[in-house]
Structures are given as C-alpha cells and as structure tokens.
Amino acid sequence: MNGIYVGILKFLVIDIRKPFFIFWSIYIATIILGIIIGFSFEDANIFYLNSIPIYIFVAIIGYQSLRSSFPNLIQWGATRKIYFLVTSIFFVLFSFLMSVVNNIFLELFVRIVKWLALTSIHFSSFGQFTDITDTFISRTYIDFSICLAITSIALFVSTILFRCGLVISSFFIMPIVVVTFIPSTSRFIVTFIQNFFGVEGILYFFYLLLFSLLLFLFSWMVMRRAFIIPTK
C-alpha cells in the first residue's frame, strides 16, 4: 500500500519537475535583466510584484495536473480516494515550496539591489499591502495560503470539466458567477476581501487554508465515480 502512495507522489513530482525549473529559470532571468537595466539606466523605474508570477504558475499546475496524471495513475492501480489524498498532500507541499523559494529569492534580490544602491528597482509582495507585520514568515504564510487556495480552485474547476465536459460544466459555473453580481453577495465578498488586509488578516488567511482543504474534498467527491477518459 505504501508503494502506491510513493508511486503517485513520484509521478506528480516528475510531472511538474521540468515546468518548475523552467519557471524559476525565467523568473530569475527576468529579475537579473531588470537589475542590469536599472544599473545601466538611472532613469529606469522598475516594479516587481514578486508573488503574482507564482500565483499564475500554481494555477496552471493545479488545472493541468488532473488531466496529465489521473488517467495514468488510475490505470496503474491507484484508487480515486488514494489519488486525491496524495494529490492534496502534494499540492500542500508544492504550495509551501513555491512560497518559501519565492520569498528566499525576494530577500536575496532586495539585498543585491541595496548592495548595488539601485533606487530604480522596487520589490514588493502581497503581504506588504496588509496590516500584518511584514516578515519573512508572514510573507511565506500569506503566499502559501493564496497558492494553496488558487491550486485547489484550479483543481476543482478541472475536475468539473473532466467529469461533466464543457457544456454541462457551464450550468454549474454560470450560476455561481451570476450570484456574485447580486448586491448583497457582492457586499459580503468585498467585506470579506477587505478583512484580509486588516490586522486580523492572519486569521482570514487561515480560513483560506481551510477553504482549500474543503475544495480538495469536493474534488474527490466529483471524481469518485468518474471515468478515466475526460468528458467532452
């Protein structure tokens, strides 16, 4: 039984290994290019919101992983329950790794920019826009919460599309979109989002983690009787 868990985990790691290294290679090259431009042109004004690229990347990985791994792993003997259990654990670890690496690079590049006395390059993270004390741990915690939430949402959307197809899925997704435009719902969403930027934001990011774990459970419920061939 342990071999199944390890096998699924290895498959998922190998599946994202190449995109992972390509992403960070492009990310680092972009920052280095910005430093070179800032060092060469004093009038240049460059801003980096370093968390945005990793949010986009984890969303893509969360959406694509199901289609690339689910059919193969189920055919190789994994049950749907074990697949989603290991996948959920994998995405928790993956989101944490992305958050830690992202903030390590942020600290490193901020120090390099200060050492070079470059005033034209500015780095910022999502955590700096909140009232939460800006530390390495708080930034990592916020990025981890957001990455896991984005990944779980992307996986959930992918499971609905995989199980039901595009046409039927639209009947599930469109009502949710319509409900968000109802004034009372919109006010609640705006108020809830504003709470993330307040002094109690640390608690709301914890709620976000719980929401992510709940979505992983819903994803398993959607796929527990699904075929290994996606519905069109």
N, C-alpha and C positions, 0 to 999 in steps of 0.2 A: 504493500500500500504506500509506503514511504517513497518507493521508486516512482510512483505516479505523480506525487506532489513535486518531487525534484525534477522529474521529466518535464512537467508543464512549466515550471519556473525557468528551467534552462531554455526551453523553446521560446518563451516570451523574452528572455534576456537576449538570446541570439537574434530574435526577430527585430528588436529595436537597436541592436548594437551599432550597426552601420549608420542609421539616421541620427543616433545620439552623437557619434563622433563627428559626423558631417555638420550637424547643427552647431556644436561648440567650436568647431574649426572656423565656420563662417562668422560666428558671434565674436570670437577673439580677433579674427582678421579685421572685422568691421571696427572694433574698438581701436585696434592698433592704427588702422588707416585714419581714424578720427584724430588720434593723438599726433600722427605725422602732419596732418592738415593743420591742426591747432598750433603745432610747433613751427610750421612753415609760414603761416599767415596769421599775423597778430589780430587782424580784424575779424577773423572767423569766430562764430559763436555757435557751438555745437552742444546739443542737449541729448542726453541718453536717459530714457526711462527704462532701466535695465530689466524690469520684470515682464514687460509686455511680450518680448520675443519668447520667453519660456511659457507664458500662458498660451500663446498660439501653438507652440510646438506640442505641449501636452494635450491640447485639444485634438490635434491631428492624430497623435499616437492613440489616444483614447478611442477615437472614432474608427481608426483603421485596424486596430488590434483584433477585434472580434472577427472580422471577415478573413483575416490572414491566419488566425490561429484556431478558431473554434472548429471548423470542419475537420481539419487535420487531427487535432487532439482528440476529438470525439471518436473519429475512425480508429485511432490508435489505442482506444480503450478507456479514456477518461470519462467519468460521468459528468453530467451537466452541473451537478452540485459541487463536485470537487473542482471542476474547471473554474467556476465563478468564485469559489472560495480562494483558490490560489491566485486567480487574476486580481481579486480585490486586494489581497496581501501584496501582490506585485506592484499594483498601482500606488498603494500607500508608500512602499519603499521607493518607488520611482519618483513620486512627487516630492518626497523628503530629499532624495539625492539631488534632484533638479534645484530645489530651493537652497540647499547647502552650497552646492557648486556655484550657483548664481551669486550668492552673497559673498562667497570667498573671492570670486573674480571682481565683484564690486569693491570690496575692501582693497584688493590688490591694485586695481586701476586708479582708485581715488588716491592711494599713496604715491603711485607713479606720477600722476598729474600734479600733486602737491610738490613732489621732489623736483619736477621739471618747472615748477612755478608757472603752470599754464592756467590762466584765468579765463580762457575762452571755451573750456570744456567743462560741462556740468553733468554730474551723475545724480540720479535720484531713483528711489524705489517707491513702491506703492505705500509702504509703511510710513514714509515721511509725510504723507498727506493726512495722516490720522493724528489724534491727540495721544496716541500710545508712545511711550518713551522710545526713541529711536536707538536701538542697539542691534548688534548682530543677531542675537537670539530672537528679538521681537520681529525683525525683518524676515528671518527664516521661518518663524512661526506663521506669519501672515502669508508669505509666499506659499508655504506648504498647504495652508488651509485653502487658498484660492486655487492652487494647482490641483489638489485632490477634488475640489468641487467641480472644476472645469472638466477634469478627466471623467468623473462619474457621470456628469451630464452628457458628455460626448459618447460614453459607452452606452448609456441608457437610450439615447437617440438612435445609436447604431443597432441596438437590439430590436427596437421597434421596427426600424426599416428592414432589418434582416428577417424578422418573423412575419411581418404583415405586408411588406412591399411599400412602394412609394404612395400609391393611390389610397390604400386603406389607412396608412400611417397619417396621411394628411387629415383624416377625420378625427384623429386623436390630438394632433398637434395644433390644428387651426382653432378649436375651441379654447385651448389654453392661451393662445395668442390674443383671441378676441376678449377673453376675460380680463386680461391685463389692461385693457383700454377702458374698463368700467371705472368711473371716478373713484369710488370707494376703494377698489382694489389698487388703483394707481397710487392713491394717497398712502395706503398701507405699505406698498412696495418702496415708495420714496422715503417714508419714515424709517422703514427697516434698513434701507441702504445708508441713510444718514447716521444711524446708530453705529455703523462700523467705523465711522470717522470720529466718534466721541470717545470720552475717557473710558467708557465701558465696552469699547470695541473689542478688547481681548476676549470678552465673554461671547460676543456675537460671532467671532471667528471660530470659537469652539462649537457654537451652534451649526456653523457651516460644515465643520468636520462631521458632526452627527448626521446632517443632511446628506453628505456624500456617502456615508456608510449605508444609509437608508436607500439611496438610489442604487447602490450595488445589489442590495437585496431585491429591489424591484426588477433589476435587470435579470437576475436569476429567475424570478417568477415569470417573466415574459418568455424566457428561453427554455424553461424546464421541459417543455414538450415540443420544442421546435425541431424541424428537420435540419440536417447539416447543409442543405442547399438553400441559399437565400431566396426569399420570395421576390418576384419582380413586379 
